[in-house]
């Protein structure tokens, strides 16, 4: 079962390949989705990384949350579902 992680506070020059190499230190990766601006094609500073296993996801959070990447401390956490975000924002 895969686990999707939110990765925030990324330097704008970060590529999907950079994230794939970085997160592979924690375990096998199913996919990397770097969010880019549609008009400029430049990174928006966050991404979603899907790890192959929940253990790999936990290892990635433990190892990479707060880690410095080109002068910025990454935020790594389990991604919330769209329903959970909507419910939380309405409070």
Biopython code that builds the backbone (N, CA, C, O; Angstrom):
import numpy as np
from Bio.PDB.StructureBuilder import StructureBuilder

atoms = [
    (1, "UNK", "N", (0.832, -1.180, 0.000)),
    (1, "UNK", "CA", (0.000, 0.000, 0.000)),
    (1, "UNK", "C", (0.879, 1.246, 0.000)),
    (1, "UNK", "O", (1.800, 1.363, 0.808)),
    (2, "UNK", "N", (0.596, 2.159, -0.892)),
    (2, "UNK", "CA", (1.408, 3.365, -0.999)),
    (2, "UNK", "C", (0.940, 4.432, -0.017)),
    (2, "UNK", "O", (-0.201, 4.411, 0.445)),
    (3, "UNK", "N", (1.833, 5.361, 0.294)),
    (3, "UNK", "CA", (1.527, 6.481, 1.177)),
    (3, "UNK", "C", (2.026, 7.754, 0.515)),
    (3, "UNK", "O", (3.183, 7.846, 0.104)),
    (4, "UNK", "N", (1.131, 8.740, 0.418)),
    (4, "UNK", "CA", (1.461, 10.008, -0.231)),
    (4, "UNK", "C", (1.932, 11.011, 0.814)),
    (4, "UNK", "O", (1.306, 11.187, 1.859)),
    (5, "UNK", "N", (3.053, 11.664, 0.507)),
    (5, "UNK", "CA", (3.634, 12.664, 1.396)),
    (5, "UNK", "C", (3.563, 14.042, 0.756)),
    (5, "UNK", "O", (3.709, 14.183, -0.458)),
    (6, "UNK", "N", (3.339, 15.051, 1.581)),
    (6, "UNK", "CA", (3.417, 16.456, 1.164)),
    (6, "UNK", "C", (4.833, 16.929, 1.464)),
    (6, "UNK", "O", (5.358, 16.697, 2.554)),
    (7, "UNK", "N", (5.437, 17.584, 0.502)),
    (7, "UNK", "CA", (6.788, 18.125, 0.681)),
    (7, "UNK", "C", (6.721, 19.609, 0.370)),
    (7, "UNK", "O", (6.449, 19.992, -0.768)),
    (8, "UNK", "N", (6.964, 20.444, 1.361)),
    (8, "UNK", "CA", (6.836, 21.887, 1.189)),
    (8, "UNK", "C", (8.116, 22.637, 1.478)),
    (8, "UNK", "O", (9.109, 22.068, 1.932)),
    (9, "UNK", "N", (8.068, 23.942, 1.200)),
    (9, "UNK", "CA", (9.184, 24.870, 1.394)),
    (9, "UNK", "C", (10.396, 24.472, 0.558)),
    (9, "UNK", "O", (11.537, 24.552, 1.011)),
    (10, "UNK", "N", (10.123, 24.042, -0.671)),
    (10, "UNK", "CA", (11.204, 23.641, -1.576)),
    (10, "UNK", "C", (11.778, 24.847, -2.300)),
    (10, "UNK", "O", (11.040, 25.778, -2.623)),
    (11, "UNK", "N", (13.076, 24.848, -2.560)),
    (11, "UNK", "CA", (13.646, 25.886, -3.414)),
    (11, "UNK", "C", (13.003, 25.799, -4.805)),
    (11, "UNK", "O", (12.709, 24.704, -5.283)),
    (12, "UNK", "N", (12.790, 26.927, -5.440)),
    (12, "UNK", "CA", (12.099, 26.948, -6.722)),
    (12, "UNK", "C", (12.863, 26.238, -7.831)),
    (12, "UNK", "O", (12.271, 25.891, -8.853)),
    (13, "UNK", "N", (14.153, 26.016, -7.656)),
    (13, "UNK", "CA", (14.954, 25.319, -8.654)),
    (13, "UNK", "C", (14.941, 23.804, -8.514)),
    (13, "UNK", "O", (15.594, 23.105, -9.289)),
    (14, "UNK", "N", (14.207, 23.291, -7.537)),
    (14, "UNK", "CA", (14.150, 21.852, -7.300)),
    (14, "UNK", "C", (13.439, 21.145, -8.456)),
    (14, "UNK", "O", (12.430, 21.630, -8.966)),
    (15, "UNK", "N", (13.978, 19.998, -8.858)),
    (15, "UNK", "CA", (13.357, 19.208, -9.919)),
    (15, "UNK", "C", (12.789, 17.912, -9.336)),
    (15, "UNK", "O", (13.103, 17.529, -8.209)),
    (16, "UNK", "N", (11.950, 17.253, -10.125)),
    (16, "UNK", "CA", (11.397, 15.964, -9.702)),
    (16, "UNK", "C", (12.516, 14.945, -9.518)),
    (16, "UNK", "O", (12.449, 14.107, -8.619)),
    (17, "UNK", "N", (13.535, 15.011, -10.356)),
    (17, "UNK", "CA", (14.670, 14.095, -10.230)),
    (17, "UNK", "C", (15.413, 14.326, -8.910)),
    (17, "UNK", "O", (15.841, 13.371, -8.262)),
    (18, "UNK", "N", (15.565, 15.598, -8.513)),
    (18, "UNK", "CA", (16.194, 15.908, -7.224)),
    (18, "UNK", "C", (15.435, 15.233, -6.085)),
    (18, "UNK", "O", (16.032, 14.622, -5.199)),
    (19, "UNK", "N", (14.104, 15.355, -6.126)),
    (19, "UNK", "CA", (13.285, 14.765, -5.065)),
    (19, "UNK", "C", (13.341, 13.249, -5.090)),
    (19, "UNK", "O", (13.378, 12.605, -4.042)),
    (20, "UNK", "N", (13.347, 12.686, -6.277)),
    (20, "UNK", "CA", (13.416, 11.228, -6.395)),
    (20, "UNK", "C", (14.711, 10.711, -5.781)),
    (20, "UNK", "O", (14.703, 9.721, -5.050)),
    (21, "UNK", "N", (15.815, 11.373, -6.075)),
    (21, "UNK", "CA", (17.102, 10.953, -5.513)),
    (21, "UNK", "C", (17.122, 11.123, -3.998)),
    (21, "UNK", "O", (17.625, 10.256, -3.284)),
    (22, "UNK", "N", (16.584, 12.224, -3.507)),
    (22, "UNK", "CA", (16.583, 12.507, -2.079)),
    (22, "UNK", "C", (15.710, 11.517, -1.311)),
    (22, "UNK", "O", (16.141, 10.977, -0.292)),
    (23, "UNK", "N", (14.496, 11.274, -1.786)),
    (23, "UNK", "CA", (13.571, 10.402, -1.073)),
    (23, "UNK", "C", (13.925, 8.932, -1.222)),
    (23, "UNK", "O", (13.495, 8.115, -0.408)),
    (24, "UNK", "N", (14.686, 8.582, -2.226)),
    (24, "UNK", "CA", (15.093, 7.179, -2.377)),
    (24, "UNK", "C", (16.018, 6.746, -1.236)),
    (24, "UNK", "O", (16.207, 5.548, -1.022)),
    (25, "UNK", "N", (16.595, 7.701, -0.504)),
    (25, "UNK", "CA", (17.399, 7.381, 0.675)),
    (25, "UNK", "C", (16.541, 6.712, 1.753)),
    (25, "UNK", "O", (17.053, 5.951, 2.574)),
    (26, "UNK", "N", (15.228, 7.003, 1.747)),
    (26, "UNK", "CA", (14.340, 6.488, 2.788)),
    (26, "UNK", "C", (13.597, 5.224, 2.369)),
    (26, "UNK", "O", (13.088, 4.494, 3.220)),
    (27, "UNK", "N", (13.532, 4.960, 1.064)),
    (27, "UNK", "CA", (12.809, 3.775, 0.606)),
    (27, "UNK", "C", (12.402, 3.903, -0.844)),
    (27, "UNK", "O", (12.741, 4.874, -1.519)),
    (28, "UNK", "N", (11.664, 2.903, -1.317)),
    (28, "UNK", "CA", (11.232, 2.872, -2.715)),
    (28, "UNK", "C", (10.127, 3.904, -2.955)),
    (28, "UNK", "O", (9.242, 4.100, -2.122)),
    (29, "UNK", "N", (10.206, 4.550, -4.104)),
    (29, "UNK", "CA", (9.282, 5.619, -4.463)),
    (29, "UNK", "C", (8.363, 5.143, -5.575)),
    (29, "UNK", "O", (8.818, 4.543, -6.549)),
    (30, "UNK", "N", (7.053, 5.412, -5.430)),
    (30, "UNK", "CA", (6.086, 5.085, -6.475)),
    (30, "UNK", "C", (5.985, 6.223, -7.486)),
    (30, "UNK", "O", (5.920, 5.979, -8.691)),
    (31, "UNK", "N", (5.970, 7.481, -6.996)),
    (31, "UNK", "CA", (5.879, 8.624, -7.910)),
    (31, "UNK", "C", (6.294, 9.912, -7.218)),
    (31, "UNK", "O", (6.285, 10.013, -5.991)),
    (32, "UNK", "N", (6.661, 10.898, -8.039)),
    (32, "UNK", "CA", (6.988, 12.242, -7.583)),
    (32, "UNK", "C", (6.175, 13.207, -8.437)),
    (32, "UNK", "O", (6.273, 13.195, -9.664)),
    (33, "UNK", "N", (5.373, 14.042, -7.782)),
    (33, "UNK", "CA", (4.570, 15.036, -8.490)),
    (33, "UNK", "C", (4.975, 16.423, -8.008)),
    (33, "UNK", "O", (4.488, 16.896, -6.981)),
    (34, "UNK", "N", (5.861, 17.068, -8.747)),
    (34, "UNK", "CA", (6.303, 18.419, -8.438)),
    (34, "UNK", "C", (5.261, 19.377, -9.003)),
    (34, "UNK", "O", (4.945, 19.318, -10.191)),
    (35, "UNK", "N", (4.732, 20.249, -8.170)),
    (35, "UNK", "CA", (3.695, 21.182, -8.607)),
    (35, "UNK", "C", (4.371, 22.392, -9.230)),
    (35, "UNK", "O", (5.211, 23.044, -8.610)),
    (36, "UNK", "N", (3.982, 22.685, -10.489)),
    (36, "UNK", "CA", (4.588, 23.798, -11.225)),
    (36, "UNK", "C", (3.529, 24.813, -11.627)),
    (36, "UNK", "O", (2.357, 24.473, -11.787)),
    (37, "UNK", "N", (3.949, 26.051, -11.788)),
    (37, "UNK", "CA", (3.078, 27.118, -12.258)),
    (37, "UNK", "C", (2.784, 26.882, -13.738)),
    (37, "UNK", "O", (3.705, 26.679, -14.530)),
    (38, "UNK", "N", (1.517, 26.907, -14.110)),
    (38, "UNK", "CA", (1.135, 26.609, -15.494)),
    (38, "UNK", "C", (1.654, 27.635, -16.493)),
    (38, "UNK", "O", (1.989, 27.279, -17.623)),
    (39, "UNK", "N", (1.726, 28.892, -16.097)),
    (39, "UNK", "CA", (2.151, 29.918, -17.052)),
    (39, "UNK", "C", (3.672, 30.018, -17.199)),
    (39, "UNK", "O", (4.168, 30.324, -18.283)),
    (40, "UNK", "N", (4.417, 29.763, -16.117)),
    (40, "UNK", "CA", (5.871, 29.909, -16.186)),
    (40, "UNK", "C", (6.610, 28.579, -16.259)),
    (40, "UNK", "O", (7.752, 28.532, -16.716)),
    (41, "UNK", "N", (5.970, 27.492, -15.811)),
    (41, "UNK", "CA", (6.631, 26.198, -15.776)),
    (41, "UNK", "C", (7.594, 26.051, -14.607)),
    (41, "UNK", "O", (8.284, 25.039, -14.493)),
    (42, "UNK", "N", (7.644, 27.055, -13.741)),
    (42, "UNK", "CA", (8.545, 27.059, -12.592)),
    (42, "UNK", "C", (7.878, 26.374, -11.396)),
    (42, "UNK", "O", (6.661, 26.455, -11.224)),
    (43, "UNK", "N", (8.672, 25.714, -10.590)),
    (43, "UNK", "CA", (8.166, 25.045, -9.393)),
    (43, "UNK", "C", (7.435, 26.048, -8.505)),
    (43, "UNK", "O", (7.834, 27.207, -8.397)),
    (44, "UNK", "N", (6.357, 25.580, -7.873)),
    (44, "UNK", "CA", (5.613, 26.429, -6.939)),
    (44, "UNK", "C", (6.101, 26.243, -5.509)),
    (44, "UNK", "O", (5.546, 26.838, -4.586)),
    (45, "UNK", "N", (7.134, 25.423, -5.312)),
    (45, "UNK", "CA", (7.731, 25.268, -3.989)),
    (45, "UNK", "C", (7.187, 24.122, -3.170)),
    (45, "UNK", "O", (7.505, 23.999, -1.987)),
    (46, "UNK", "N", (6.357, 23.266, -3.793)),
    (46, "UNK", "CA", (5.900, 22.086, -3.063)),
    (46, "UNK", "C", (5.666, 20.938, -4.031)),
    (46, "UNK", "O", (5.573, 21.120, -5.245)),
    (47, "UNK", "N", (5.573, 19.741, -3.444)),
    (47, "UNK", "CA", (5.417, 18.536, -4.255)),
    (47, "UNK", "C", (4.720, 17.459, -3.436)),
    (47, "UNK", "O", (4.529, 17.597, -2.227)),
    (48, "UNK", "N", (4.347, 16.388, -4.119)),
    (48, "UNK", "CA", (3.802, 15.210, -3.470)),
    (48, "UNK", "C", (4.659, 14.026, -3.894)),
    (48, "UNK", "O", (4.866, 13.787, -5.083)),
    (49, "UNK", "N", (5.152, 13.292, -2.911)),
    (49, "UNK", "CA", (5.966, 12.111, -3.168)),
    (49, "UNK", "C", (5.201, 10.918, -2.615)),
    (49, "UNK", "O", (4.831, 10.900, -1.441)),
    (50, "UNK", "N", (4.968, 9.930, -3.458)),
    (50, "UNK", "CA", (4.272, 8.723, -3.028)),
    (50, "UNK", "C", (5.298, 7.622, -2.809)),
    (50, "UNK", "O", (6.012, 7.219, -3.727)),
    (51, "UNK", "N", (5.353, 7.151, -1.581)),
    (51, "UNK", "CA", (6.277, 6.082, -1.203)),
    (51, "UNK", "C", (5.569, 4.743, -1.371)),
    (51, "UNK", "O", (4.356, 4.652, -1.185)),
    (52, "UNK", "N", (6.329, 3.700, -1.725)),
    (52, "UNK", "CA", (5.756, 2.369, -1.960)),
    (52, "UNK", "C", (5.143, 1.735, -0.715)),
    (52, "UNK", "O", (4.176, 0.980, -0.813)),
    (53, "UNK", "N", (5.704, 2.041, 0.455)),
    (53, "UNK", "CA", (5.219, 1.414, 1.684)),
    (53, "UNK", "C", (5.017, 2.458, 2.778)),
    (53, "UNK", "O", (5.664, 3.505, 2.760)),
    (54, "UNK", "N", (4.125, 2.184, 3.731)),
    (54, "UNK", "CA", (3.966, 3.079, 4.873)),
    (54, "UNK", "C", (5.256, 3.212, 5.684)),
    (54, "UNK", "O", (5.548, 4.284, 6.214)),
    (55, "UNK", "N", (6.032, 2.121, 5.784)),
    (55, "UNK", "CA", (7.308, 2.190, 6.515)),
    (55, "UNK", "C", (8.277, 3.143, 5.823)),
    (55, "UNK", "O", (8.983, 3.903, 6.485)),
    (56, "UNK", "N", (8.310, 3.102, 4.494)),
    (56, "UNK", "CA", (9.158, 4.019, 3.741)),
    (56, "UNK", "C", (8.730, 5.457, 3.936)),
    (56, "UNK", "O", (9.569, 6.354, 4.019)),
    (57, "UNK", "N", (7.417, 5.684, 4.009)),
    (57, "UNK", "CA", (6.898, 7.036, 4.229)),
    (57, "UNK", "C", (7.288, 7.541, 5.617)),
    (57, "UNK", "O", (7.714, 8.686, 5.765)),
    (58, "UNK", "N", (7.143, 6.693, 6.629)),
    (58, "UNK", "CA", (7.531, 7.089, 7.989)),
    (58, "UNK", "C", (9.021, 7.387, 8.065)),
    (58, "UNK", "O", (9.437, 8.335, 8.730)),
    (59, "UNK", "N", (9.823, 6.575, 7.382)),
    (59, "UNK", "CA", (11.270, 6.799, 7.367)),
    (59, "UNK", "C", (11.598, 8.120, 6.680)),
    (59, "UNK", "O", (12.486, 8.846, 7.127)),
    (60, "UNK", "N", (10.892, 8.435, 5.603)),
    (60, "UNK", "CA", (11.132, 9.686, 4.885)),
    (60, "UNK", "C", (10.791, 10.887, 5.752)),
    (60, "UNK", "O", (11.540, 11.863, 5.778)),
    (61, "UNK", "N", (9.679, 10.831, 6.457)),
    (61, "UNK", "CA", (9.293, 11.941, 7.340)),
    (61, "UNK", "C", (10.343, 12.113, 8.437)),
    (61, "UNK", "O", (10.786, 13.228, 8.712)),
    (62, "UNK", "N", (10.737, 11.005, 9.057)),
    (62, "UNK", "CA", (11.716, 11.068, 10.151)),
    (62, "UNK", "C", (13.069, 11.588, 9.669)),
    (62, "UNK", "O", (13.736, 12.344, 10.377)),
    (63, "UNK", "N", (13.465, 11.192, 8.487)),
    (63, "UNK", "CA", (14.798, 11.528, 7.980)),
    (63, "UNK", "C", (14.853, 12.901, 7.305)),
    (63, "UNK", "O", (15.871, 13.589, 7.387)),
    (64, "UNK", "N", (13.760, 13.306, 6.635)),
    (64, "UNK", "CA", (13.846, 14.490, 5.777)),
    (64, "UNK", "C", (13.098, 15.721, 6.282)),
    (64, "UNK", "O", (13.372, 16.825, 5.814)),
    (65, "UNK", "N", (12.168, 15.572, 7.216)),
    (65, "UNK", "CA", (11.457, 16.745, 7.727)),
    (65, "UNK", "C", (12.446, 17.673, 8.437)),
    (65, "UNK", "O", (13.153, 17.254, 9.353)),
    (66, "UNK", "N", (12.488, 18.907, 8.015)),
    (66, "UNK", "CA", (13.405, 19.881, 8.600)),
    (66, "UNK", "C", (14.793, 19.883, 7.982)),
    (66, "UNK", "O", (15.637, 20.701, 8.348)),
    (67, "UNK", "N", (15.030, 18.977, 7.051)),
    (67, "UNK", "CA", (16.348, 18.900, 6.413)),
    (67, "UNK", "C", (16.557, 20.084, 5.472)),
    (67, "UNK", "O", (15.634, 20.512, 4.779)),
    (68, "UNK", "N", (17.764, 20.596, 5.458)),
    (68, "UNK", "CA", (18.120, 21.722, 4.602)),
    (68, "UNK", "C", (18.318, 21.250, 3.164)),
    (68, "UNK", "O", (19.060, 20.303, 2.902)),
    (69, "UNK", "N", (17.644, 21.924, 2.244)),
    (69, "UNK", "CA", (17.807, 21.655, 0.817)),
    (69, "UNK", "C", (18.076, 22.987, 0.140)),
    (69, "UNK", "O", (17.164, 23.792, -0.049)),
    (70, "UNK", "N", (19.313, 23.213, -0.219)),
    (70, "UNK", "CA", (19.725, 24.460, -0.875)),
    (70, "UNK", "C", (19.287, 25.699, -0.101)),
    (70, "UNK", "O", (18.776, 26.654, -0.686)),
    (71, "UNK", "N", (19.487, 25.681, 1.212)),
    (71, "UNK", "CA", (19.209, 26.846, 2.041)),
    (71, "UNK", "C", (17.793, 26.951, 2.573)),
    (71, "UNK", "O", (17.458, 27.939, 3.227)),
    (72, "UNK", "N", (16.950, 25.957, 2.309)),
    (72, "UNK", "CA", (15.570, 25.993, 2.821)),
    (72, "UNK", "C", (15.285, 24.696, 3.570)),
    (72, "UNK", "O", (15.672, 23.613, 3.129)),
    (73, "UNK", "N", (14.601, 24.819, 4.711)),
    (73, "UNK", "CA", (14.246, 23.637, 5.494)),
    (73, "UNK", "C", (12.942, 23.056, 4.961)),
    (73, "UNK", "O", (11.897, 23.707, 4.987)),
    (74, "UNK", "N", (13.022, 21.821, 4.478)),
    (74, "UNK", "CA", (11.845, 21.164, 3.920)),
    (74, "UNK", "C", (10.839, 20.803, 4.999)),
    (74, "UNK", "O", (11.196, 20.513, 6.141)),
    (75, "UNK", "N", (9.575, 20.828, 4.608)),
    (75, "UNK", "CA", (8.485, 20.313, 5.420)),
    (75, "UNK", "C", (8.049, 19.009, 4.774)),
    (75, "UNK", "O", (7.707, 18.988, 3.592)),
    (76, "UNK", "N", (8.057, 17.931, 5.530)),
    (76, "UNK", "CA", (7.642, 16.637, 5.003)),
    (76, "UNK", "C", (6.624, 16.052, 5.976)),
    (76, "UNK", "O", (6.912, 15.879, 7.160)),
    (77, "UNK", "N", (5.435, 15.751, 5.468)),
    (77, "UNK", "CA", (4.387, 15.164, 6.299)),
    (77, "UNK", "C", (3.464, 14.325, 5.429)),
    (77, "UNK", "O", (3.482, 14.434, 4.203)),
    (78, "UNK", "N", (2.662, 13.493, 6.069)),
    (78, "UNK", "CA", (1.705, 12.701, 5.308)),
    (78, "UNK", "C", (0.662, 13.654, 4.726)),
    (78, "UNK", "O", (0.143, 14.523, 5.426)),
    (79, "UNK", "N", (0.363, 13.481, 3.448)),
    (79, "UNK", "CA", (-0.593, 14.350, 2.769)),
    (79, "UNK", "C", (-1.998, 14.089, 3.292)),
    (79, "UNK", "O", (-2.378, 12.949, 3.558)),
    (80, "UNK", "N", (-2.755, 15.162, 3.434)),
    (80, "UNK", "CA", (-4.153, 15.039, 3.847)),
    (80, "UNK", "C", (-5.014, 14.823, 2.618)),
    (80, "UNK", "O", (-4.668, 15.261, 1.521)),
    (81, "UNK", "N", (-6.118, 14.156, 2.802)),
    (81, "UNK", "CA", (-7.058, 13.959, 1.696)),
    (81, "UNK", "C", (-7.783, 15.272, 1.421)),
    (81, "UNK", "O", (-7.887, 16.110, 2.318)),
    (82, "UNK", "N", (-8.288, 15.474, 0.203)),
    (82, "UNK", "CA", (-9.026, 16.709, -0.091)),
    (82, "UNK", "C", (-10.196, 16.937, 0.861)),
    (82, "UNK", "O", (-10.458, 18.080, 1.235)),
    (83, "UNK", "N", (-10.900, 15.892, 1.261)),
    (83, "UNK", "CA", (-12.024, 16.036, 2.186)),
    (83, "UNK", "C", (-11.545, 16.539, 3.543)),
    (83, "UNK", "O", (-12.209, 17.370, 4.162)),
    (84, "UNK", "N", (-10.421, 16.054, 4.003)),
    (84, "UNK", "CA", (-9.882, 16.484, 5.304)),
    (84, "UNK", "C", (-9.464, 17.943, 5.257)),
    (84, "UNK", "O", (-9.654, 18.662, 6.237)),
    (85, "UNK", "N", (-8.906, 18.396, 4.159)),
    (85, "UNK", "CA", (-8.507, 19.796, 4.039)),
    (85, "UNK", "C", (-9.738, 20.689, 4.042)),
    (85, "UNK", "O", (-9.748, 21.714, 4.724)),
    (86, "UNK", "N", (-10.765, 20.330, 3.303)),
    (86, "UNK", "CA", (-11.973, 21.143, 3.213)),
    (86, "UNK", "C", (-12.646, 21.259, 4.581)),
    (86, "UNK", "O", (-13.044, 22.354, 4.977)),
    (87, "UNK", "N", (-12.776, 20.167, 5.293)),
    (87, "UNK", "CA", (-13.398, 20.163, 6.601)),
    (87, "UNK", "C", (-12.618, 21.043, 7.569)),
    (87, "UNK", "O", (-13.214, 21.807, 8.329)),
    (88, "UNK", "N", (-11.336, 20.947, 7.547)),
    (88, "UNK", "CA", (-10.496, 21.717, 8.458)),
    (88, "UNK", "C", (-10.567, 23.206, 8.150)),
    (88, "UNK", "O", (-10.599, 24.019, 9.074)),
    (89, "UNK", "N", (-10.593, 23.585, 6.872)),
    (89, "UNK", "CA", (-10.627, 24.994, 6.487)),
    (89, "UNK", "C", (-11.960, 25.654, 6.828)),
    (89, "UNK", "O", (-12.010, 26.874, 6.984)),
    (90, "UNK", "N", (-13.035, 24.886, 6.946)),
    (90, "UNK", "CA", (-14.345, 25.457, 7.219)),
    (90, "UNK", "C", (-14.542, 25.773, 8.688)),
    (90, "UNK", "O", (-15.508, 26.455, 9.031)),
    (91, "UNK", "N", (-13.688, 25.317, 9.555)),
    (91, "UNK", "CA", (-13.830, 25.557, 10.988)),
    (91, "UNK", "C", (-13.590, 26.979, 11.340)),
    (91, "UNK", "O", (-13.671, 27.348, 12.511)),
]
sb = StructureBuilder()
sb.init_structure("model")
sb.init_model(0)
sb.init_chain("A")
sb.init_seg("    ")
for serial, (resi, resn, name, xyz) in enumerate(atoms, 1):
    if name == "N":
        sb.init_residue(resn, " ", resi, " ")
    sb.init_atom(name, np.array(xyz, "f"), 0.0, 1.0, " ", f" {name:<3s}", serial, name[0])
structure = sb.get_structure()
